[in-house]
Amino acid sequence: MAFELPNLPYAHDALEPHIDAKTMEIHHGKHHNAYTTNLNNAIDDTDLATSSIEEILGGISGHSPAIRNNGGGYYNHCFFWEVMGPDAGGAPSGDLADAINAAFGSLEDFQNQFAAAAATRFGSGWAWLVVTADGLVVTSTPNQDNPLMDDADVKGTPILGIDVWEHAYYLNYQNRRPDYVSAFWNVVNWDAVAEKYAAAV
């Protein structure tokens, strides 16, 4: 198997009460696992079998819908688990905080813009904070697309993202997506985001 389902870096209940254990069990064990399996099936016996996920996504416009959907789903969820954590939240510091203030004016203004992108993404998708050639940008993508894809509206390196597919929040929040997005700030691992920012720049 070219790609493996990563272990969660914390217990299923570690993000409670903001994200419940049952949602994490289903989201990781069922949804992410399915993306992983289906991606491997889609690239089996192709020259992509030895490619990195970033390489695959970077040329996604030339690949099948199965590779696009499952490759995006695989990468996005690996990323999602990394930018959350227990005993997290608060505010960023250092270079990341400076960059957010420079791009958006303040952390609060950034959070409002990010929340709006998440809340207004029609149907299923993701909202992102992305390092681009012009600095930090907030964007959103449909389905399992992401800013690494060569045909993304905003191309760059994502450093923070939130899954706004209903499977990510429906057990706890039903149709109240804005409440889920608001709760997300309590589990953002700003140290991990800062590491991704430093690597991207």
Secondary structure, DSSP 8 states (H G I E B T S, - for coil): --S-----SS-TTTTTTTS-HHHHHHIIIIIIHHHHHHHHHHHTTSGGGGS-HHHHHHTGGGS-HHHHHHHHHHHHHHHHHHTB-TT--S---HHHHHHHHHHHSSHHHHHHHHHHHHHHS-SSEEEEEEEETTEEEEEEEETT--TTSTT-SS-SEEEEEEE-SGGGTHHHHTT-HHHHHHHHTTTB-HHHHHHHHHHH-
